[in-house]
Amino acid sequence: MAATLGRFNGLRLLKSTPALNLQQAKNLGTASSWANNNKKLIGAVGAITGGVGALLFALEQSVQASGSEVHSPAQPWNHKGLFSALDHQGIRRGYEVYKQVCSACHSMQYIAYRNLVGVSHTEAEAKSEAEQIMVKDGPDDQGNYYTRPGKLSDYFPSPYPNEEAARAANNGAYPPDLSYIVSARKGGEDYIFSLLTGYHEAPAGVVLREGQYFNPYFPGGAISMAQVLYNEVIEYEDGTPPTQSQLAKDVATFLKWTSEPEHDDRKSLLIKVIGILGFLTAISYYIKRHKWSTLKSRKIVFVPKEK
């Protein structure tokens, strides 16, 4: 029997293994082991991502610098603040500019008269504006089409029946739809303002074709749209002096609203989100400081029973 136990000990079958130390126990964790083994990989991925982002930014800046147009300067818009709303009086005046000047060539096929309600006009005023247009509707019970006064659900009318007619009336140039023009152009409302107020005589060496005008803010400098805003080209209902810069500012504000009709709602929601997050942060700090800290810092000691 003793000889058999001796052979077992020689084979280390009954030999006790030493206890694992703390560091070895920590290394057994799957998450910790994965993190240690992949630190270099994560760092490499982060470096590559940052390098690609820096490269794209540099390429964009180089493309902008190589353009032939002048970049529009930033204007001090009232709605640029984090919590600043659009100027709704400016939106109403901008609608007047669009209606009396811009609508002769440009459409706004995605804006309906009902969108004006509660923003720049009352419901009665918006209905009155809609009734000033005639809309082809039908067919009726006899299968005939007819024209009727507009209503709130109707969209702003287009000045041309189709694209071909628009190009024929503008020397081959197609006036873009202005519904989302601010979001579609780099620079946004700054670009619109600069374009409308930036017409100049063509400098020496710049050749313009018939029907073209020089505007340094337009790509290439040659634009088919003539200057349309001048001092006192229209009269505002509220008596605001209709200077060229005021007209451009108001119509740019109006086009900003048509491009982002949720602008004010989004900023209002931001205020609510910040308030809720602040309240939740205060509650979390209170629970952490006065409730959880006692549980986290308590010490549990195992005292074995005496034999």
C-alpha positions in Angstrom: 0.0 0.0 0.0 2.8 2.4 0.9 4.6 1.5 -2.3 1.4 2.3 -4.3 1.0 5.7 -2.7 4.6 6.4 -3.4 4.1 5.7 -7.1 1.1 8.0 -7.2 3.1 10.8 -5.6 5.8 10.2 -8.2 3.3 10.7 -10.9 2.1 13.9 -9.2 -1.5 12.6 -9.1 -2.0 13.4 -5.5 0.2 16.5 -5.4 -1.7 19.7 -4.4 -1.4 22.6 -6.8 -0.5 26.1 -5.5 -3.3 28.7 -5.3 -3.6 31.2 -8.1 -2.5 34.7 -7.3 -4.7 37.7 -7.9 -3.1 38.7 -11.2 -3.5 35.2 -12.6 -7.1 35.2 -11.6 -7.7 38.5 -13.3 -6.1 37.2 -16.5 -8.7 34.4 -16.6 -11.5 36.9 -17.4 -12.6 36.7 -21.0 -13.2 40.5 -21.4 -9.9 41.5 -19.8 -8.0 39.0 -21.9 -9.6 40.2 -25.1 -8.9 43.8 -24.3 -5.3 43.2 -23.5 -4.8 41.2 -26.7 -6.5 43.7 -28.9 -5.2 47.0 -27.6 -2.8 47.4 -30.5 -5.5 46.5 -33.0 -7.9 49.1 -31.5 -5.2 51.7 -31.5 -4.3 51.0 -35.2 -8.0 51.2 -36.2 -8.3 54.5 -34.4 -5.2 55.9 -36.0 -6.4 54.8 -39.5 -9.8 56.3 -38.9 -8.4 59.6 -37.8 -6.0 59.7 -40.7 -8.8 59.0 -43.2 -10.9 61.8 -41.6 -8.0 64.2 -41.8 -7.4 63.3 -45.4 -11.0 63.9 -46.4 -11.0 67.2 -44.6 -7.9 68.3 -46.4 -9.3 67.2 -49.8 -12.5 69.2 -49.2 -10.5 72.3 -48.3 -8.3 71.9 -51.3 -11.4 71.6 -53.6 -12.9 74.7 -52.1 -9.7 76.6 -52.5 -9.4 75.6 -56.2 -12.9 76.8 -57.0 -13.5 79.8 -59.2 -16.2 81.4 -57.0 -15.8 83.7 -54.0 -16.9 82.0 -50.8 -19.8 83.8 -49.1 -19.0 85.5 -45.8 -20.9 84.5 -42.7 -23.7 86.8 -41.7 -24.9 87.5 -38.2 -28.3 85.7 -38.5 -30.6 85.9 -35.6 -31.4 82.2 -35.8 -27.7 81.0 -35.6 -27.7 80.7 -31.8 -28.2 77.3 -30.2 -31.6 78.3 -28.8 -32.5 81.1 -31.3 -35.6 80.8 -33.4 -36.2 82.1 -36.9 -37.5 85.6 -37.3 -41.1 85.0 -38.2 -41.7 88.6 -39.3 -38.7 88.2 -41.6 -40.3 85.0 -42.9 -43.5 86.9 -43.7 -41.6 89.7 -45.5 -39.5 87.0 -47.3 -42.7 85.4 -48.6 -43.7 88.8 -50.0 -40.3 89.0 -51.8 -40.7 85.5 -53.2 -44.3 86.2 -54.3 -43.7 89.5 -56.0 -40.2 88.9 -57.4 -38.9 85.3 -57.3 -42.1 83.4 -58.2 -41.8 84.9 -61.8 -39.1 82.3 -62.5 -38.7 79.9 -59.6 -41.2 77.3 -58.3 -41.7 76.0 -54.8 -43.5 72.7 -55.5 -43.0 71.2 -52.0 -44.5 74.1 -50.1 -48.3 74.4 -49.6 -50.3 77.3 -48.4 -51.2 75.4 -45.2 -47.5 75.5 -44.2 -47.8 79.2 -43.8 -50.4 78.9 -41.0 -49.0 79.6 -37.6 -45.6 80.5 -39.0 -46.0 83.7 -40.9 -49.8 84.0 -41.5 -53.0 83.3 -39.7 -55.4 80.7 -41.2 -57.6 83.4 -42.7 -54.6 85.2 -44.3 -53.3 81.9 -45.7 -56.7 81.1 -47.2 -56.8 84.6 -48.8 -53.3 84.0 -50.3 -54.4 80.6 -51.7 -57.6 82.0 -53.2 -55.5 84.4 -55.4 -54.4 81.6 -57.6 -56.4 79.4 -60.0 -55.9 75.7 -59.9 -56.9 73.2 -62.6 -58.9 70.4 -61.0 -61.1 67.5 -61.9 -62.5 65.6 -63.5 -66.0 66.4 -62.3 -69.1 64.2 -62.6 -69.2 64.9 -66.4 -65.5 64.0 -66.8 -64.5 67.5 -67.5 -61.6 69.4 -65.9 -62.2 72.9 -64.5 -60.4 75.7 -62.7 -61.1 76.8 -59.2 -59.7 79.2 -56.6 -56.8 77.8 -54.6 -57.2 76.4 -51.1 -54.9 75.7 -48.2 -54.0 72.2 -49.4 -52.7 73.5 -52.7 -49.0 73.9 -53.3 -47.4 77.1 -54.6 -47.9 77.3 -58.4 -45.1 76.9 -60.8 -44.5 79.7 -63.3 -43.9 77.2 -66.1 -45.8 74.1 -67.2 -42.6 72.0 -67.6 -38.8 72.1 -67.7 -38.6 72.7 -71.4 -40.8 75.8 -71.2 -38.7 77.1 -68.4 -35.5 76.6 -70.3 -37.0 78.2 -73.4 -37.9 81.3 -71.5 -34.5 81.6 -69.8 -32.0 81.2 -72.6 -31.5 77.5 -71.9 -31.0 77.9 -68.1 -33.4 76.0 -65.8 -34.4 78.0 -62.7 -34.1 75.6 -59.8 -36.9 74.9 -57.4 -36.4 76.9 -54.2 -38.2 74.7 -51.7 -34.9 73.3 -50.3 -32.4 75.6 -51.9 -30.8 76.6 -48.7 -30.0 73.1 -47.7 -28.9 72.2 -51.2 -26.3 74.9 -51.5 -23.0 75.1 -49.6 -23.1 78.1 -47.4 -26.9 78.0 -46.9 -28.5 81.3 -46.3 -25.1 83.1 -46.4 -24.7 81.9 -50.0 -28.3 83.1 -51.0 -27.7 86.5 -49.4 -24.3 87.0 -51.1 -25.6 85.8 -54.5 -28.5 88.2 -54.4 -26.4 91.2 -53.4 -23.2 90.3 -55.2 -23.7 91.4 -58.8 -20.9 93.4 -60.3 -19.5 94.5 -63.7 -17.5 91.8 -65.3 -13.7 92.4 -64.7 -11.3 92.5 -67.6 -10.7 89.2 -69.2 -14.0 87.7 -68.2 -16.1 87.0 -71.3 -19.9 86.6 -70.8 -22.3 85.3 -73.4 -25.5 87.0 -74.3 -28.0 86.8 -71.4 -25.3 86.2 -68.8 -24.3 88.3 -65.8 -21.2 88.4 -63.6 -21.6 87.3 -60.0 -18.4 86.2 -58.1 -20.4 84.1 -55.7 -21.8 81.9 -58.5 -19.5 79.0 -59.7 -17.7 80.2 -62.8 -18.9 83.8 -62.2 -21.3 83.7 -65.2 -25.0 83.4 -64.1 -28.1 83.5 -66.3 -30.2 85.2 -63.6 -30.2 88.9 -63.8 -30.1 91.1 -60.7 -33.6 91.2 -59.4 -33.3 93.0 -56.0 -32.9 96.7 -55.9 -33.8 99.3 -53.3 -37.6 99.8 -53.1 -38.3 97.2 -55.8 -41.3 96.3 -53.7 -43.1 97.7 -50.7 -43.5 95.8 -47.4 -46.9 95.6 -45.7 -45.4 96.5 -42.4 -43.6 99.5 -43.6 -40.0 98.1 -43.3 -37.6 100.1 -45.6 -37.2 97.8 -48.6 -33.4 98.2 -49.1 -31.6 95.6 -51.2 -29.9 94.1 -48.2 -33.2 93.9 -46.3 -34.9 92.2 -49.2 -32.1 89.7 -49.5 -32.0 89.0 -45.8 -35.8 88.4 -45.6 -36.0 86.1 -48.6 -33.0 84.2 -47.4 -34.7 83.8 -44.0 -37.9 82.6 -45.8 -35.9 80.1 -47.8 -34.2 78.9 -44.7 -37.6 78.1 -43.2 -38.8 76.3 -46.3 -35.7 74.2 -46.3 -36.0 73.4 -42.6 -39.6 73.9 -41.4 -38.8 72.0 -38.3 -36.0 74.4 -37.3 -37.9 76.0 -34.3 -39.4 72.7 -33.1 -35.9 71.1 -33.2 -34.4 73.8 -31.0 -37.4 73.8 -28.7 -37.0 70.0 -28.3 -33.3 70.6 -27.5 -34.2 72.8 -24.6 -36.5 70.1 -23.2 -33.9 67.4 -23.7 -31.3 69.5 -21.8 -33.7 70.1 -19.0 -34.6 66.4 -18.7 -31.0 65.3 -18.8 -30.1 67.9 -16.2 -32.8 66.6 -13.9 -31.8 63.0 -14.4 -28.2 63.9 -13.8 -29.1 65.5 -10.5 -31.1 62.5 -9.4 -28.3 60.1 -10.4 -25.8 62.1 -8.4 -28.1 62.1 -5.4 -28.6 58.3 -5.6 -24.8 57.7 -6.1 -23.8 60.0 -3.3 -26.4 59.1 -0.6 -27.6 55.6 -1.5 -25.2 53.6 -3.6 -22.0 55.0 -1.9 -22.8 53.2 1.4 -23.3 49.9 -0.4 -20.2 50.4 -2.5 -17.9 51.2 0.4 -19.2 48.7 2.9 -16.8 45.9 4.0 -18.0 42.3 4.3 -15.9 40.1 6.6 -16.3 36.4 6.9 -15.8 35.2 10.5 -15.7 31.4 10.7 -17.3 29.8 13.7 -15.0 28.5 16.3 -14.9 24.8 16.6 
